[in-house]
Amino acid sequence: MNTYDGLVNDYLRAVEEALAGVPANRRAELLADLSEHIAARRAELSPEQETEVEVRSILELLGDPEELAAEVMLDADPVAPPGPLWPAGALDDSGPPGSSGALGSSGSVGSSGALGRSGSPGALGPPGSSGSLGSSGFPGAPGPSRSSGSLGPSGPLGSGRPGSAGRSEPADALPPSAAPILIQPKKKSAAVIWVVVTIGAVASMCVVAVLLGVFLFAMSRDSSSGEDSPVPRQEVPAPTAAPTSSPS
Amino acid sequence: MDAPGSLSTALRRGTLEFCVLALMEEDEQYGVELVRRLGAERTLTTSEGTLYPLLARLRRAGWVETTWRESPSGPPRRYYALTEHGRRALHHFRDEWSSFRDTVDRIVGTRAA
């Protein structure tokens, strides 16, 4: 572990904490990008040049963690629930060739090897704890090529891409629509009540309509039966010719 | 009324991403170098790090694609290149921007004499 890895890890940890409200895939994506950037910038420095001032300068140019989080939140989806973030390997796209480790293999930020505490998304383990920052800590955090935790063999950016130099990356390996749809319990019960009331109203209307139909049918039947029934014809007595007494 | 900082942010919004696309128009760009170049433009960005969420958005939109290349020294490098979709978006922006800029200049009175 390089002398200044702690500075880098502290910075990445601060970014990760600032990104607490950001969906996990975006969080992992930015952390991987920042780690890659830091590793590349440190690789430009010779061992003599890599001083605390230089490393701090790299981090300062990257910007304030809160500012980065605000930028990510501009287009963030609703916050994903805690728990396993993506299927294993979903974040593989973030890693450079030859890397392997946390973000890719576990698919969960903060799980063992990524940020420290095993199995607790987003949790940060104490330095030196199992899987904590260091040789297998933040992607590329331990520094470029001069430490065992460089972006090469143990960098946790994703599964290895041996010989993949020059290979084109897909636009995004993380399905944006993969976030589960959450229904709040209150809204769910309200929706159920609404459905029940609607069904009840429709059923009532159906019953009323049927009864009305039966009633009208009966009425029409009554009236038509009245017309068809033979009316006893009253014999109209033929007018009897009144005896006319003609005066003769 | 918004603070001056908010105005800068609002002006950057919707334009910075096309500046990024324009830098890739001729040739693919090494990501770190691209970020360093844009990060130095204080009118456009506040810090280098804020460009990474933007680059991620462009990747998701399919406007840029990335390629890993081995580096002669240091870790592998990620290169960004414009896709055909991104190229069309950039052309569309140029058309819209010219009209938008002319209108604002005319109304606000910032048109060059």
Interface residues (C-beta under 8 A of the other chain):
Chain A: R26 E29 L30 D33 L34 E36 H37 A39 A40 R41 A43 E44 L61 L62 G63 D64 E67 L68 E71 V72 L74 D75 P96 P97 G98 G140 P144 S145 S150 L151 G152 G155 R161 S164 A165 G166 R167 S168 E169 P170 A171 D172 P176
Chain B: G31 V32 V35 G39 T46 S47 E48 G49 T50 Y52 P53 L54 L55 A56 R57 R59 R60 A61 G62 V64 E65 T66 T67 W68 R69 E70 S71 S73 G74 P75 P76 R77 R78 T83
